[in-house]
Amino acid sequence: MANQTAVDANYLLNCSLLQADLVTHQFAPVLAEALPTVQFLGDSLMRLHYSLRPEATWDNGRPVLATDVAFTLKLMFCPGLPNETPSSEYRFIREILLDPNNPRRFSLVCTGQAVEYVQASGDFFVLPEASLDPGGEMRRFSLADLQHRPATALPNAVLQALAQRYAAAAPGQTPERLPGCGPYRLVKWEKDRYLRFRRKPHWWADRVRPRPVLLEARPARLQYVIIPDAATASLALQRGDLDVFPQMPTREFTRLRTSPAARATLNFYATASYDVTTVGFNTRHAVLADALTRQALSRCLDAAGVLKANELRQGQRTVGLISPSDRLNYNDSLTPVPFDPAGAVRLLRRAGWQRAARPEAGWRRQLPQGGTQELRLVVRYRADEQLFATIALQFQAAAASIGVPVALLPTESGAFSMALRNGDFDVYVRSLRGNPFIFNFTSLLHSQSVGAGNATGFSTPESDRLIEAIAAANTQQRRAVLLRRFQALMQQQAPIVPLFFLSSHIAASKQLTGLHPSSIKPGFTATAMDWAAGPTTPQ
């Protein structure tokens, strides 16, 4: 919940060139005047021409310029910053060309001619160059300089100073210090408790006509309250202390929706989501390095049982990381991995494992170079997520039934992220956030992201080539063929086992209008909300 709040906060403080419109389910311009125009260069490059809205300004009144976009892109590749994921996702942008005659115009030169580059090229928050690099020292570096900078390069004073300024002023640390171009200012916050925002009295988008939903900013104040316990949050909602409860656990949502008293004051919204719950194996650990062992352990996961018991069947089983509702790209020729402990035993034996004479001794296998391996696993998951705990407990019980010892290690959210980055786990349980627009798996499963977003450490030359081909596919039909092949390969290799796509549940006061519930995160449009009558805005 706290992680999602941080994402929501970014949408209030900052703007991107383009953003997914929750009403139309299409990408639409925010800082950009329109979607970029496309120019193909030969058969391997694409140039995207952007123009920024003339109204767009930072909090200090400075205009948002193409130089801010160039600076933000360079930040994605600046050493010393937490930019592993964007540096993988935006590597397809090889150059930014500023228009010498118009400071609000620029072009992005992209490697490849992928259909999704039009959307992906603008889906990042733009940051102010003048605040983070007042001397313009980053301008001496081209985007290519930073993209191709060796990890072994000697420290650079300019880049080090920039990283320090960013750490001191980044939105994740002290948001009030960094000017934004979004509609709200953060006026007060307390870590892991709440964030309070106030609408700017004169936001630049107030002058945009006609004003699309993405540029609405109706509430004068917004407060995000972090309440880890669902029952406590539900009581606050029923008392009127909360107006919206997003990502409501399925059981509480179902219980409340059947209450006549709750139905009298609340509206309930349920949509399919693009969030997929997964189990991942650390392929860098020797006992999990082979596909047969991972396939065997996958059969100890009772996804259907968990979906029934924990989510009351409100979700969709899946064969891969593509939503089953995406009929073009979902590989419906595959079947979900079954819950089959007996089959797991057979696969373990095929992988060379032998059951010890004493059941408590578990499984062992001889190594070709001598010595033995012992199959014992540690499962990490976020301690504040009941669904993950349920999956981990079910896996532990099923594994124990076939003689595989599994220890559970519930972990605080920040420490969990660090453990994944450092490879300090055998198995993890987590949800991956997806969307219906972009299919770039580079940061999740490509070899260049091992040690960063690729927590499983999995990669093969075949999977790398396939991920690159998907990202560069120049037609939807070609991409669909590659995505189906990718899902089949991932099921066979099993570095990640996708269990099911969750449903999204929201309960909100009947006084509110303009929520626009959606399957796309954050699931509703906070900035477009309004009161039907008699508002009582929290102070």
C-alpha positions as CSV (number, residue, x, y, z in Angstrom):
1,M,0.0,0.0,0.0
2,A,2.8,2.4,0.9
3,N,4.5,1.7,-2.5
4,Q,1.4,2.5,-4.4
5,T,0.9,5.7,-2.4
6,A,4.4,6.8,-3.5
7,V,3.4,6.2,-7.2
8,D,0.2,8.1,-6.7
9,A,2.1,11.0,-5.2
10,N,4.3,11.2,-8.2
11,Y,1.2,11.8,-10.4
12,L,0.2,14.7,-8.2
13,L,3.7,16.4,-8.1
14,N,5.0,15.7,-11.6
15,C,3.9,15.3,-15.1
16,S,5.0,13.1,-17.9
17,L,5.0,13.8,-21.6
18,L,2.2,11.2,-22.1
19,Q,0.1,9.2,-19.7
20,A,-2.5,6.4,-19.8
21,D,-6.0,7.8,-19.7
22,L,-8.1,5.7,-17.4
23,V,-11.3,6.8,-19.2
24,T,-10.3,5.9,-22.8
25,H,-7.6,3.3,-22.0
26,Q,-5.3,5.1,-24.4
27,F,-2.2,7.1,-24.0
28,A,-2.8,10.8,-24.2
29,P,-0.7,13.9,-24.0
30,V,0.0,15.7,-20.7
31,L,3.1,17.9,-21.0
32,A,3.2,17.1,-24.7
33,E,0.8,19.0,-27.0
34,A,-0.1,15.8,-28.8
35,L,1.2,12.3,-29.4
36,P,4.5,12.5,-31.2
37,T,4.7,12.3,-35.0
38,V,6.6,9.4,-36.4
39,Q,9.4,9.4,-38.9
40,F,11.0,6.2,-40.0
41,L,14.8,6.4,-40.8
42,G,15.7,3.5,-43.1
43,D,14.6,0.2,-41.7
44,S,16.2,0.3,-38.2
45,L,15.6,3.7,-36.7
46,M,12.6,5.9,-35.7
47,R,12.4,9.6,-35.0
48,L,9.6,10.8,-32.7
49,H,8.9,14.5,-32.9
50,Y,7.5,16.1,-29.7
51,S,6.2,19.6,-28.9
52,L,5.6,20.7,-25.3
53,R,2.5,22.6,-24.3
54,P,3.2,26.4,-24.3
55,E,1.4,26.7,-20.9
56,A,3.5,24.2,-19.0
57,T,5.6,25.7,-16.2
58,W,7.4,24.6,-13.0
59,D,6.3,25.8,-9.6
60,N,8.8,28.7,-9.7
61,G,7.3,30.0,-13.0
62,R,10.0,28.7,-15.3
63,P,8.8,27.2,-18.5
64,V,9.1,23.4,-19.0
65,L,11.5,23.1,-21.9
66,A,13.0,20.4,-24.1
67,T,16.3,20.8,-22.1
68,D,14.4,19.5,-19.0
69,V,13.4,16.4,-21.0
70,A,17.0,15.9,-22.2
71,F,18.2,16.3,-18.6
72,T,15.7,13.8,-17.3
73,L,16.7,11.2,-19.9
74,K,20.3,11.6,-18.9
75,L,19.4,11.1,-15.3
76,M,18.2,7.6,-16.2
77,F,21.8,6.7,-17.0
78,C,23.7,8.7,-14.5
79,P,25.9,6.6,-12.2
80,G,25.1,6.7,-8.5
81,L,21.3,7.0,-8.9
82,P,18.6,4.4,-8.2
83,N,17.9,4.1,-12.0
84,E,18.4,0.5,-12.8
85,T,14.9,0.0,-14.1
86,P,14.5,3.1,-16.3
87,S,18.0,2.6,-17.7
88,S,16.9,-0.7,-19.0
89,E,13.4,0.4,-20.2
90,Y,14.5,3.6,-22.0
91,R,17.7,2.4,-23.6
92,F,15.9,2.3,-26.9
93,I,16.1,6.1,-27.0
94,R,19.6,6.6,-28.4
95,E,19.6,10.4,-28.9
96,I,17.6,13.6,-28.2
97,L,17.7,16.4,-30.7
98,L,16.7,19.9,-29.5
99,D,15.1,22.3,-32.0
100,P,17.4,25.3,-32.2
101,N,14.4,27.5,-33.2
102,N,11.9,26.4,-30.6
103,P,13.0,25.5,-27.0
104,R,9.8,23.5,-26.5
105,R,10.4,21.2,-29.4
106,F,12.6,18.1,-29.7
107,S,13.0,14.8,-31.4
108,L,13.9,11.4,-29.9
109,V,15.9,9.0,-32.1
110,C,15.0,5.4,-31.3
111,T,16.8,2.2,-32.1
112,G,14.2,0.1,-33.9
113,Q,10.7,0.9,-35.1
114,A,8.6,-0.8,-32.4
115,V,4.9,-0.1,-32.3
116,E,5.0,0.7,-28.6
117,Y,7.7,3.4,-28.8
118,V,5.1,6.1,-29.4
119,Q,3.7,5.5,-26.0
120,A,6.8,4.3,-24.1
121,S,8.9,7.2,-25.2
122,G,6.8,9.7,-23.2
123,D,5.9,7.6,-20.1
124,F,8.3,9.1,-17.6
125,F,8.1,12.1,-15.2
126,V,10.1,15.1,-16.4
127,L,12.3,16.8,-13.8
128,P,13.6,20.4,-13.7
129,E,17.1,20.9,-15.0
130,A,17.5,24.3,-13.4
131,S,16.9,23.0,-9.9
132,L,19.1,19.9,-10.0
133,D,21.8,21.1,-12.4
134,P,21.7,25.0,-12.2
135,G,25.0,25.3,-14.0
136,G,23.9,23.0,-16.9
137,E,27.0,20.9,-16.4
138,M,25.2,17.7,-17.6
139,R,24.9,19.3,-21.1
140,R,28.5,18.4,-21.7
141,F,27.5,14.7,-21.8
142,S,25.5,13.3,-24.6
143,L,22.8,10.6,-23.9
144,A,25.1,8.1,-25.7
145,D,28.0,9.1,-23.4
146,L,26.1,8.0,-20.4
147,Q,24.5,5.0,-21.9
148,H,27.8,3.6,-22.9
149,R,29.8,4.7,-19.9
150,P,31.7,1.6,-18.6
151,A,30.8,0.5,-15.0
152,T,34.6,0.6,-14.4
153,A,35.0,4.2,-15.5
154,L,36.7,6.5,-13.0
155,P,34.3,8.7,-10.9
156,N,33.4,11.9,-12.5
157,A,33.0,15.0,-10.2
158,V,30.1,16.4,-12.2
159,L,28.1,13.2,-12.1
160,Q,28.9,12.6,-8.4
161,A,27.7,16.1,-7.5
162,L,24.5,15.6,-9.5
163,A,23.8,12.3,-7.7
164,Q,24.3,14.0,-4.4
165,R,21.9,16.9,-5.3
166,Y,19.3,14.4,-6.5
167,A,19.5,12.3,-3.3
168,A,18.9,15.5,-1.3
169,A,16.0,16.7,-3.4
170,A,14.4,13.6,-4.9
171,P,10.7,13.1,-4.5
172,G,11.3,10.0,-2.5
173,Q,13.2,12.0,0.1
174,T,12.0,15.5,0.5
175,P,9.5,16.3,-2.2
176,E,8.8,19.8,-1.1
177,R,12.3,20.9,-2.1
178,L,12.0,20.0,-5.7
179,P,9.8,22.1,-8.0
180,G,7.2,20.1,-9.8
181,C,4.9,20.8,-12.8
182,G,2.0,18.7,-11.5
183,P,-1.2,20.2,-10.0
184,Y,-0.4,19.7,-6.3
185,R,2.2,20.5,-3.7
186,L,3.1,18.2,-0.8
187,V,2.4,20.3,2.3
188,K,2.9,17.7,5.1
189,W,3.9,14.1,5.4
190,E,4.9,11.5,7.9
191,K,6.7,8.4,6.7
192,D,4.4,5.3,6.5
193,R,1.5,7.3,7.9
194,Y,0.1,10.0,5.6
195,L,0.8,12.5,2.9
196,R,-1.2,15.8,2.5
197,F,-1.4,17.7,-0.8
198,R,-2.8,21.1,-1.6
199,R,-3.8,22.1,-5.1
200,K,-1.8,25.0,-6.6
201,P,-4.0,28.1,-6.8
202,H,-2.8,28.8,-10.3
203,W,-1.7,25.6,-12.1
204,W,-0.6,26.0,-15.7
205,A,-3.1,23.4,-17.0
206,D,-6.0,25.7,-15.8
207,R,-5.3,27.7,-19.1
208,V,-5.6,24.6,-21.3
209,R,-8.8,24.5,-23.4
210,P,-10.4,22.1,-23.9
211,R,-9.1,20.4,-20.8
212,P,-8.9,16.6,-20.9
213,V,-9.5,14.4,-17.9
214,L,-5.7,13.9,-17.4
215,L,-5.4,17.6,-16.7
216,E,-8.3,17.9,-14.3
217,A,-7.4,18.8,-10.7
218,R,-10.7,19.3,-8.9
219,P,-10.0,18.5,-5.2
220,A,-8.6,21.5,-3.3
221,R,-6.8,19.1,-0.9
222,L,-5.9,15.4,-1.1
223,Q,-4.8,13.3,1.8
224,Y,-3.4,9.8,1.5
225,V,-3.5,7.8,4.7
226,I,-1.5,4.6,5.0
227,I,-3.4,2.0,7.1
228,P,-1.8,-1.4,6.8
229,D,-4.7,-3.2,8.5
230,A,-7.6,-3.7,6.1
231,A,-10.2,-4.0,8.9
232,T,-9.1,-0.7,10.4
233,A,-9.2,1.0,7.0
234,S,-12.7,-0.4,6.4
235,L,-14.0,1.0,9.7
236,A,-12.5,4.4,8.9
237,L,-14.3,4.3,5.5
238,Q,-17.6,3.4,7.1
239,R,-17.2,6.2,9.7
240,G,-16.6,8.7,6.9
241,D,-12.9,9.3,7.9
242,L,-11.9,7.9,4.5
243,D,-13.6,8.7,1.2
244,V,-11.9,6.1,-1.0
245,F,-10.5,2.7,-0.1
246,P,-8.5,1.5,-3.2
247,Q,-7.0,-2.0,-3.5
248,M,-9.4,-3.3,-1.0
249,P,-8.8,-7.0,0.0
250,T,-11.3,-9.3,-1.7
251,R,-12.8,-10.7,1.5
252,E,-13.4,-7.3,3.1
253,F,-14.8,-5.9,-0.2
254,T,-17.2,-8.8,-0.5
255,R,-18.2,-8.6,3.1
256,L,-18.8,-4.9,3.0
257,R,-20.7,-5.0,-0.3
258,T,-23.3,-7.4,1.2
259,S,-23.9,-5.0,4.2
260,P,-27.1,-2.9,3.8
261,A,-25.7,-0.2,6.0
262,A,-22.5,0.0,3.9
263,R,-24.4,0.0,0.6
264,A,-26.4,2.9,1.7
265,T,-23.4,5.2,1.9
266,L,-20.8,3.6,-0.3
267,N,-20.3,2.6,-4.0
268,F,-18.4,-0.5,-4.9
269,Y,-16.3,-1.0,-8.0
270,A,-14.6,-4.2,-9.2
271,T,-12.4,-4.4,-12.3
272,A,-9.9,-6.8,-13.7
273,S,-6.3,-5.6,-13.1
274,Y,-3.0,-6.0,-14.9
275,D,-1.3,-7.0,-11.6
276,V,0.0,-10.6,-11.7
277,T,0.9,-12.5,-8.6
278,T,4.1,-14.5,-9.2
279,V,6.6,-16.8,-7.5
280,G,10.2,-16.4,-8.6
281,F,13.2,-18.7,-8.3
282,N,16.8,-17.5,-7.8
283,T,18.5,-19.2,-10.7
284,R,21.9,-18.0,-9.5
285,H,21.7,-20.5,-6.7
286,A,23.0,-23.9,-7.8
287,V,20.1,-25.9,-6.6
288,L,17.7,-23.8,-8.8
289,A,19.9,-23.3,-11.8
290,D,18.2,-26.1,-13.9
291,A,14.7,-25.8,-15.5
292,L,13.6,-29.3,-14.4
293,T,14.1,-28.5,-10.7
294,R,12.2,-25.2,-11.1
295,Q,9.4,-27.0,-13.1
296,A,9.1,-29.6,-10.2
297,L,8.8,-26.9,-7.6
298,S,6.3,-25.0,-9.7
299,R,3.9,-28.0,-9.3
300,C,3.9,-27.4,-5.5
301,L,2.0,-24.2,-6.0
302,D,-1.8,-24.5,-5.7
303,A,-2.7,-21.3,-7.6
304,A,-6.4,-22.4,-8.1
305,G,-6.7,-23.2,-4.4
306,V,-5.3,-19.9,-3.2
307,L,-7.4,-18.0,-5.7
308,K,-10.5,-19.8,-4.4
309,A,-9.7,-19.5,-0.7
310,N,-8.1,-16.1,-0.5
311,E,-9.6,-14.2,-3.5
312,L,-13.0,-16.0,-3.6
313,R,-12.3,-16.9,-7.2
314,Q,-12.2,-13.1,-8.1
315,G,-9.1,-13.3,-10.4
316,Q,-7.8,-15.0,-13.5
317,R,-5.4,-18.0,-13.7
318,T,-2.7,-17.3,-16.2
319,V,0.0,-19.2,-18.2
320,G,2.3,-16.2,-18.3
321,L,2.9,-12.5,-17.7
322,I,0.3,-11.4,-20.3
323,S,-3.3,-11.0,-19.1
324,P,-5.8,-13.6,-20.3
325,S,-8.1,-10.7,-21.2
326,D,-5.6,-9.7,-23.9
327,R,-6.9,-12.0,-26.6
328,L,-4.3,-11.0,-29.2
329,N,-1.2,-11.6,-27.1
330,Y,-2.2,-14.2,-24.5
331,N,-0.9,-17.7,-25.4
332,D,-4.2,-19.7,-25.0
333,S,-2.5,-22.8,-26.5
334,L,-0.8,-23.3,-23.1
335,T,-2.4,-24.5,-19.9
336,P,-1.6,-23.2,-16.4
337,V,0.9,-25.1,-14.3
338,P,-1.1,-27.7,-12.4
339,F,-0.9,-28.4,-8.6
340,D,0.7,-31.8,-8.8
341,P,3.1,-32.9,-6.0
342,A,3.3,-36.4,-7.5
343,G,4.5,-34.9,-10.8
344,A,6.9,-32.7,-8.8
345,V,8.5,-35.9,-7.4
346,R,8.9,-37.3,-10.9
347,L,10.5,-34.1,-12.2
348,L,12.9,-34.0,-9.3
349,R,14.1,-37.5,-10.0
350,R,14.6,-36.5,-13.7
351,A,16.7,-33.6,-12.5
352,G,19.0,-36.0,-10.7
353,W,17.6,-35.6,-7.2
354,Q,17.4,-38.6,-4.9
355,R,15.2,-38.9,-1.8
356,A,17.3,-39.7,1.2
357,A,16.6,-43.0,3.1
358,R,15.5,-40.9,6.1
359,P,12.5,-38.7,5.1
360,E,13.7,-35.8,7.2
361,A,17.0,-35.7,5.3
362,G,15.2,-34.4,2.2
363,W,16.6,-34.6,-1.4
364,R,20.2,-34.7,-2.5
365,R,22.0,-35.0,-5.8
366,Q,25.5,-35.7,-6.8
367,L,27.5,-33.1,-8.7
368,P,29.5,-34.1,-11.8
369,Q,32.6,-32.5,-10.3
370,G,32.1,-34.3,-7.0
371,G,30.2,-33.4,-3.8
372,T,26.5,-33.2,-3.3
373,Q,23.7,-30.6,-3.3
374,E,20.9,-30.5,-0.7
375,L,17.4,-29.2,-1.7
376,R,16.4,-26.8,1.1
377,L,14.7,-23.5,0.3
378,V,14.1,-20.1,1.9
379,V,11.0,-18.2,0.7
380,R,10.9,-14.4,1.1
381,Y,7.8,-12.2,0.8
382,R,6.6,-8.9,2.1
383,A,5.4,-9.2,5.7
384,D,2.5,-6.8,5.3
385,E,0.8,-8.8,2.5
386,Q,-1.6,-11.6,3.6
387,L,-1.9,-13.0,0.1
388,F,1.8,-13.6,-0.1
389,A,1.9,-15.2,3.3
390,T,-0.9,-17.6,2.2
391,I,1.0,-18.6,-1.0
392,A,4.2,-19.1,1.0
393,L,2.4,-21.3,3.6
394,Q,0.7,-23.4,0.9
395,F,4.0,-23.9,-0.9
396,Q,5.8,-24.8,2.3
397,A,3.1,-27.4,3.2
398,A,3.1,-28.9,-0.3
399,A,6.9,-29.0,-0.5
400,A,7.0,-30.7,2.9
401,S,4.6,-33.4,1.7
402,I,7.2,-34.5,-0.8
403,G,10.2,-34.0,1.6
404,V,11.5,-30.6,0.5
405,P,12.2,-28.4,3.6
406,V,11.1,-24.8,3.1
407,A,11.7,-22.0,5.6
408,L,9.6,-18.8,5.4
409,L,11.1,-15.4,5.8
410,P,8.5,-12.6,5.9
411,T,10.4,-9.3,5.3
412,E,9.7,-5.6,5.7
413,S,9.0,-3.9,2.4
414,G,12.3,-1.9,2.1
415,A,14.4,-4.9,3.2
416,F,12.5,-7.1,0.8
417,S,13.5,-5.0,-2.2
418,M,17.1,-5.0,-1.0
419,A,17.1,-8.7,-0.6
420,L,15.8,-9.2,-4.2
421,R,18.4,-6.8,-5.5
422,N,21.2,-8.7,-3.7
423,G,19.9,-12.2,-4.5
424,D,19.4,-13.0,-0.9
425,F,16.6,-15.5,-1.3
426,D,15.8,-18.9,-2.9
427,V,12.2,-18.2,-3.8
428,Y,10.1,-15.0,-3.7
429,V,6.4,-14.2,-3.8
430,R,5.4,-10.8,-5.1
431,S,3.0,-9.1,-7.6
432,L,4.2,-7.5,-10.8
433,R,2.5,-4.4,-12.0
434,G,1.5,-4.4,-15.7
435,N,-0.4,-2.5,-18.3
436,P,-2.1,-3.2,-21.6
437,F,0.2,-0.9,-23.6
438,I,3.9,-1.8,-23.2
439,F,5.5,-5.3,-23.4
440,N,9.2,-4.6,-22.5
441,F,10.6,-7.4,-20.3
442,T,14.2,-6.1,-20.4
443,S,14.3,-4.9,-16.8
444,L,12.6,-8.1,-15.5
445,L,14.3,-11.0,-17.4
446,H,17.1,-9.8,-19.7
447,S,20.8,-10.6,-18.9
448,Q,21.7,-6.9,-18.8
449,S,19.3,-6.4,-15.8
450,V,20.8,-9.2,-13.6
451,G,21.6,-7.7,-10.3
452,A,19.0,-4.9,-10.8
453,G,15.4,-5.5,-11.9
454,N,16.1,-9.1,-13.0
455,A,15.9,-10.6,-9.5
456,T,15.8,-14.2,-10.6
457,G,19.1,-13.8,-12.4
458,F,17.7,-15.8,-15.3
459,S,18.8,-15.3,-18.9
460,T,19.7,-17.3,-21.9
461,P,20.8,-16.2,-25.4
462,E,17.4,-17.3,-26.7
463,S,15.4,-15.4,-24.1
464,D,17.5,-12.3,-24.5
465,R,17.0,-12.3,-28.3
466,L,13.2,-12.9,-27.9
467,I,12.9,-10.0,-25.3
468,E,14.8,-7.7,-27.7
469,A,12.6,-8.8,-30.7
470,I,9.4,-8.1,-28.7
471,A,10.5,-4.7,-27.7
472,A,11.5,-3.9,-31.4
473,A,8.5,-5.5,-33.1
474,N,7.1,-3.0,-35.7
475,T,3.6,-4.5,-36.0
476,Q,1.1,-5.7,-33.5
477,Q,0.8,-9.0,-35.3
478,R,4.5,-9.6,-35.2
479,R,4.7,-8.7,-31.6
480,A,1.8,-11.1,-30.8
481,V,3.6,-14.0,-32.4
482,L,6.7,-13.2,-30.4
483,L,4.8,-12.8,-27.1
484,R,3.2,-16.1,-27.5
485,R,6.6,-17.7,-28.1
486,F,8.0,-15.9,-25.1
487,Q,5.2,-17.2,-22.8
488,A,5.9,-20.8,-23.9
489,L,9.6,-20.4,-23.3
490,M,9.1,-18.9,-19.9
491,Q,6.7,-21.7,-18.9
492,Q,9.3,-24.2,-20.0
493,Q,12.2,-22.5,-18.2
494,A,10.1,-21.5,-15.2
495,P,12.3,-18.7,-13.7
496,I,9.0,-17.0,-12.7
497,V,5.7,-18.8,-12.2
498,P,2.8,-16.5,-12.8
499,L,-0.1,-17.7,-10.7
500,F,-3.1,-15.3,-11.4
501,F,-4.1,-11.8,-12.3
502,L,-5.8,-10.1,-9.4
503,S,-9.1,-8.2,-9.4
504,S,-9.1,-4.6,-8.3
505,H,-11.6,-3.5,-5.7
506,I,-12.5,0.0,-4.7
507,A,-15.1,1.3,-2.2
508,A,-15.9,5.0,-2.1
509,S,-18.3,7.4,-0.6
510,K,-21.5,7.9,-2.6
511,Q,-20.8,11.6,-2.3
512,L,-17.9,11.3,-4.8
513,T,-18.2,11.5,-8.5
514,G,-15.5,11.4,-11.2
515,L,-13.5,8.4,-9.9
516,H,-13.4,6.7,-13.3
517,P,-12.6,3.2,-11.9
518,S,-10.2,1.4,-14.2
519,S,-8.1,-1.8,-14.5
520,I,-5.0,0.5,-15.0
521,K,-3.1,1.6,-11.9
522,P,-3.7,3.5,-9.8
523,G,-7.2,2.3,-10.4
524,F,-9.1,5.6,-10.2
525,T,-8.5,9.2,-11.1
526,A,-8.0,11.1,-7.8
527,T,-7.5,14.5,-9.5
528,A,-10.9,14.3,-11.3
529,M,-12.9,13.5,-8.2
530,D,-15.6,15.9,-7.1
531,W,-18.4,16.1,-4.5
532,A,-21.9,15.5,-5.6
533,A,-23.2,17.7,-2.7
534,G,-22.1,19.0,0.7
535,P,-18.4,18.3,0.7
536,T,-16.5,18.0,4.0
537,T,-12.8,18.0,2.9
538,P,-10.4,16.5,5.5
539,Q,-8.2,19.1,7.2
